[in-house]
Amino acid sequence: ENKSLDDFNMGAMENKSLNVFNSRLVLASPTTATDADYYAIEAVVAHEYFHNWTGNRVTCKDWFQLTLKEGLTVFRDQEFSSDLNNRGVKRVNDVLRLRAAQFAEDSSPMAHPVRPDSYIKMDNFYTVTVYEKGAEVVRLYQTLLGKEGFRKGMDLYFKRHDGQAVSCDDFLSAMEDANDTKLETFHRWYEQAGTPAVDVVCSYDEAAKTYTLECKQTLPGGGAKKPQLIPLAVGLLGQDGKDLPLTLNGQPAGTTAVLNLTEFSQTFVFEGVAEKPATASILRNFSAPVKLTTNQTTEELIFLLANDSDEFNRWEAGQRIARELLLALYAKQLKGEELVMDPRVVEAYRSVISDTSLDKSFVAVAMSIPSEGELIEMLELADPDALHTVRNFVVKNVAEGLQGELQAALEANTEQSFSTEYDSVAKRALKNLALSYLAKLKTPEVVAALVARFNAADNMTDQIAALAALSGIDCPERQVALDAFYDRFEEDPLVMNKWLGIQAMCNIPGNTEKVKALLEHSAFDIKNPNKVYSLCGGFCGSYVNFHHKDGSGYDFLGDLIVKLDAINPQVAARMVKPFTRWAKYDVGRQETMKAQLSKILAAPTVSANTFEIASKSLEA
């Protein structure tokens, strides 16, 4: 039996014979749910169904083994969605979530191993580390053993442990025994917290006809940590953009070789490379959850973006080009220097949006600019104002440079009627990506076009895209559209969550007061977790207002957490998470965030859930 609830802290719960779903992850229609909502529903329903095997029939020996059921089942639902949709785009979206949320958790005071070794409240360890990083750890088995070997391991795991409560070590043993091998150091992925960093230096020896990769791994915290087993999937591209056949240790290795980095420093040499490759494609399909740096030039990355056969690395090349530009401009912004756009970046994106051979959903993700959150992870101390200014500068310059191509994509992918077929979903993704770029121009013509598209939309995906674009422009039409949206959907609580979230995420200066006012609106209910996540969680994504130097955004969240903790400790503890990142920001913001954590801990009835998160954050 299945039940849906509006007031539910989690996404869903796989109780045997009674699955409980958060209503936002099971109730949908084209007029009330976006394509992204449908993808989320597809994944969550699959996830709970797969728990019949990985979670119920074979369950956990103790709470410390939680990733054994959750990480494994996330991997399974990811594979299910990949089979139904574009596999490359699904992989990109999964890695985006990993980098935005889990990498951030790994570098925060709340960093913990995939298999935690202690806790105060187990509720607090239903985390992106246990779930998403746990799924990446499962994927490592598949990369190391191959799909056939991984399937053999899964078959033995179910045969050996059906009806039992087991540990992560039992899963590792099943993988080893089924493939008659030993993964000597694999257990460290369960034991060591933090995201490994891998640096690769590539070089070609013309005389020896060899291509060398010098690899180094470093682990956060150092100390007693030992090197991880990191599989690096690598290919070489010839000057014609085609994959070259590889030879490693005298043996043919196909066109993608998996190099097992097992030491802190290790060198791999491809032999018989007749001519200098154009470049290497490293960490294909994101073969390990690491932070990668290389000595590749911008020109090499542009070549990968245009030619790599690995769809993930083709996307990643574009992201690396943009990240390098954004970080260089950020340094200039801090020094008060003039910002100058690199024309190569605009041309790289032009090549993507003009390539008609590419899947439209891939073009949409490939055209996306890295978020402020991802960039913060690459900085020692971040100034949110400077990052926001720089990112807006780049997005606007891309919009101006590609205005013709963006307008053409908008028109070419606008369909007369709504369809749930994949091609239509992909067209909407590209169309609305183009719309979001054009909105940055903020011209009267663009505003008029946004209003027209908002009014004409026959589905929630298009309507919310137009409304979101309008919400970032300080113009009268913005409020008119928000009011019209409210009037139409005020009786639908799930759609009202979107209405709250769009307003909360707005980066128009001074929006904090608007968000405070929404706390008293009839559409908001502090007792409903979805509404808290939409309004308050959405507000934390506004780098202009949440991180305002005057501390008003932090004060708003701190006060809300104290009030919420008396009502719903689990949700309150989750809302503390933005403050756990205090060490990533400038000194002034650090002190303001820590003051909020102290205020939360000083509350006379602070819950164990919230105490654990806030106290660990301050102890760092």
JOKA-V35943 format. One record per run of one state. SS is the DSSP state (a for helix, b for strand, c for the rest). FROM is the first residue (numbers start at 0). LEN is the number of residues. If there is no record, write none. Layout:
ss:SS from:FROM len:LEN
ss:SS from:FROM len:LEN
This chain:
ss:c from:0 len:1
ss:b from:1 len:4
ss:c from:5 len:6
ss:b from:11 len:4
ss:c from:15 len:2
ss:b from:17 len:5
ss:a from:22 len:3
ss:c from:25 len:9
ss:a from:34 len:16
ss:c from:50 len:3
ss:b from:53 len:1
ss:c from:54 len:3
ss:b from:57 len:3
ss:c from:60 len:2
ss:a from:62 len:22
ss:c from:84 len:2
ss:a from:86 len:20
ss:c from:106 len:15
ss:a from:121 len:4
ss:c from:125 len:2
ss:a from:127 len:34
ss:c from:161 len:3
ss:b from:164 len:2
ss:c from:166 len:1
ss:a from:167 len:11
ss:c from:178 len:9
ss:a from:187 len:4
ss:c from:191 len:5
ss:b from:196 len:9
ss:c from:205 len:4
ss:b from:209 len:9
ss:c from:218 len:11
ss:b from:229 len:8
ss:c from:237 len:5
ss:b from:242 len:1
ss:c from:243 len:3
ss:b from:246 len:2
ss:c from:248 len:2
ss:b from:250 len:2
ss:c from:252 len:4
ss:b from:256 len:5
ss:c from:261 len:3
ss:b from:264 len:6
ss:c from:270 len:8
ss:b from:278 len:4
ss:c from:282 len:1
ss:a from:283 len:3
ss:c from:286 len:4
ss:b from:290 len:4
ss:c from:294 len:3
ss:a from:297 len:10
ss:c from:307 len:3
ss:a from:310 len:25
ss:c from:335 len:7
ss:a from:342 len:11
ss:c from:353 len:6
ss:a from:359 len:7
ss:c from:366 len:5
ss:a from:371 len:5
ss:c from:376 len:5
ss:b from:381 len:1
ss:c from:382 len:1
ss:a from:383 len:18
ss:c from:401 len:1
ss:a from:402 len:10
ss:c from:412 len:9
ss:a from:421 len:18
ss:c from:439 len:4
ss:a from:443 len:13
ss:c from:456 len:3
ss:a from:459 len:12
ss:c from:471 len:4
ss:a from:475 len:14
ss:c from:489 len:3
ss:a from:492 len:12
ss:c from:504 len:6
ss:a from:510 len:8
ss:c from:518 len:10
ss:a from:528 len:12
ss:c from:540 len:11
ss:a from:551 len:14
ss:c from:565 len:3
ss:a from:568 len:7
ss:c from:575 len:1
ss:a from:576 len:8
ss:b from:584 len:1
ss:c from:585 len:1
ss:a from:586 len:16
ss:c from:602 len:5
ss:a from:607 len:12
ss:c from:619 len:1
